[in-house]
């Protein structure tokens, strides 16, 4: 009976360790990115700290220096809550409203790499990097989502039926 008890105890320890790892890793990644307002609220605590932020790209601010290579652009505050985005009419509507709101928070991004293909006006940018002391965000990785590019169009033959 003693040998069986050791196996049960070892099994319980393994299950507890797995549950602990799941809970700690989920809680640390539960909030995928910060909004610009959340980043600003962090104040000096945000400086030189690796964070992921999201915003809508202002197309007329995109400047590409191909000799470096470096691209700079500005993003605008968008909500981080998916339910709030849905209530506002979806991602495309939120991105459009954000870039047309002169009072929305803005942040200049510096990305020392080639210009991403999807970097365009009203694209959602998810950016990993650090906020510099100069107030600019220095990106290590830029992910872009352009909802209008992926909208499903009604096939022509469906309208003919």
C-alpha positions in Angstrom: 0.0 0.0 0.0 2.9 2.3 0.7 4.2 2.1 -2.9 0.7 2.9 -4.3 0.4 5.9 -2.1 3.7 7.3 -3.4 2.4 7.0 -6.9 -0.8 8.8 -6.0 1.1 11.5 -4.2 3.5 12.0 -7.2 0.5 12.1 -9.6 -1.2 14.8 -7.4 2.1 16.8 -7.4 2.3 16.6 -11.2 -1.3 17.7 -11.7 -0.8 20.6 -9.2 2.4 21.7 -11.1 0.6 21.6 -14.4 -2.4 23.6 -13.1 0.0 26.1 -11.5 1.8 26.6 -14.9 -1.5 27.0 -16.8 -2.8 29.6 -14.3 0.4 31.7 -14.2 1.0 31.7 -17.9 -2.7 32.5 -18.7 -2.8 35.4 -16.3 0.4 36.9 -17.7 -0.9 36.8 -21.2 -4.6 37.4 -20.6 -4.2 41.1 -21.7 -2.6 40.8 -25.1 -1.9 44.5 -25.7 -2.2 47.9 -24.1 -4.2 50.8 -25.6 -2.5 54.1 -25.9 -4.5 55.5 -23.0 -3.4 52.6 -20.8 0.3 53.2 -21.9 0.0 56.9 -21.0 -1.5 56.1 -17.6 1.6 54.0 -16.8 3.7 57.2 -16.9 7.4 56.8 -16.3 6.9 53.1 -15.4 6.4 52.5 -19.1 9.7 53.9 -20.2 12.2 51.3 -21.7 9.8 48.4 -20.7 8.8 45.8 -23.3 5.1 46.2 -24.0 2.7 45.5 -26.8 0.3 48.3 -27.9 -2.4 48.7 -30.5 -3.8 51.5 -32.4 -5.1 52.7 -35.8 -2.5 53.9 -38.4 -2.8 57.4 -39.7 -1.8 57.0 -43.3 -0.6 60.5 -44.0 2.1 60.2 -41.3 3.8 57.2 -42.8 7.4 58.1 -43.8 9.8 55.4 -45.2 13.5 55.9 -45.4 14.7 53.0 -47.6 18.4 53.9 -47.2 18.3 53.1 -43.4 15.7 51.2 -43.6 13.3 52.9 -41.2 9.6 53.6 -41.2 7.9 56.1 -38.9 4.2 56.5 -38.5 1.6 57.6 -36.0 -1.1 55.4 -34.4 -4.3 56.6 -32.8 -6.2 55.2 -29.7 -8.7 52.5 -30.3 -10.6 50.5 -27.6 -9.0 47.3 -26.3 -12.3 45.6 -25.3 -13.6 43.4 -28.1 -17.2 43.9 -26.8 -16.8 47.7 -27.1 -15.5 47.3 -30.7 -18.5 45.2 -31.6 -20.9 47.7 -30.0 -19.3 50.5 -32.1 -20.0 48.6 -35.3 -17.0 46.4 -35.7 -13.2 46.9 -36.2 -13.5 48.8 -39.6 -15.9 51.3 -38.0 -13.7 51.8 -34.9 -10.6 52.3 -37.0 -12.3 54.8 -39.2 -13.7 56.7 -36.3 -10.4 56.8 -34.5 -8.4 58.2 -37.4 -11.0 60.9 -37.9 -11.1 61.9 -34.2 -8.7 64.9 -33.7 -9.0 64.5 -29.9 -7.9 60.9 -29.8 -4.5 60.0 -28.2 -1.7 59.6 -30.7 1.8 58.0 -30.5 4.6 58.2 -33.0 6.2 54.8 -33.9 9.7 54.2 -35.1 10.4 50.9 -36.8 14.0 50.2 -38.0 13.1 47.7 -40.7 11.6 47.6 -44.2 8.0 49.0 -44.6 5.4 46.3 -44.0 3.1 45.6 -47.0 -0.1 46.2 -45.0 1.1 49.5 -43.4 -1.7 51.8 -44.7 -4.3 54.3 -43.5 -6.8 52.8 -41.0 -4.9 49.5 -40.5 -4.9 48.1 -37.0 -1.3 48.0 -35.8 -0.2 45.7 -33.0 3.3 46.7 -32.0 5.8 45.2 -29.6 8.6 47.4 -28.3 9.6 50.1 -25.8 8.5 53.7 -25.1 11.5 56.0 -25.3 12.2 58.9 -23.1 11.6 61.2 -26.1 8.0 60.1 -26.2 8.3 57.9 -29.3 7.7 54.2 -29.4 10.5 52.1 -30.7 9.1 49.0 -32.3 10.7 45.6 -32.5 7.8 43.9 -34.2 4.8 45.4 -36.1 1.8 43.3 -36.9 -0.9 44.8 -39.1 -4.6 44.0 -39.7 -6.5 45.7 -42.4 -10.2 44.6 -42.1 -11.3 46.0 -45.5 -8.7 43.8 -47.2 -10.3 40.6 -45.8 -14.0 41.5 -46.1 -15.9 38.8 -47.9 -17.5 39.9 -51.1 -20.8 38.5 -52.3 -20.0 36.3 -55.4 -21.5 37.6 -58.6 -23.3 34.4 -59.4 -25.1 34.5 -56.0 -26.8 37.7 -57.1 -27.8 36.1 -60.4 -29.6 33.1 -58.8 
